[in-house]
Amino acid sequence: MNGANADNTSLFSGDPMGDCFPGGCRVETRYPLTEAQEHGDREAWPWLPGTIERQCGPDEWQVCVEDRRAAVRKDSSRPPRTPGNRLYYPLCVRDASEIRRTS
């Protein structure tokens, strides 16, 4: 189960937040860019642009973080001058408190 119907509506009918972030929705989410940030205070992580991929569970969404600074090459190395179509952007799972819509 991927958490969404074909029209990107929630399959989690008991979740009042279910339709809060439909698949394809442009958002910002907190994501660490450095190892120090990763091991530090999560509230200090920067808000980065992303797209909702799917709802994973009640009040839980998978987000593709679409900031070039978070992207890696196929071999997981950092891309100094790699074309955008050869980059891999991270996926993360966040609850509603860690996601905000962009305008």
Secondary structure, DSSP 4 states (H G I P E B T S, - for coil): --SB-TTS-BS-TT-TTTTSS-TT-EEEEE---SHHHHTS-GGGSPEEEEEEEEEEETTEEEEEE--GGG-B-TTS---SS--GGG-B--EEEE-GGGEEE--
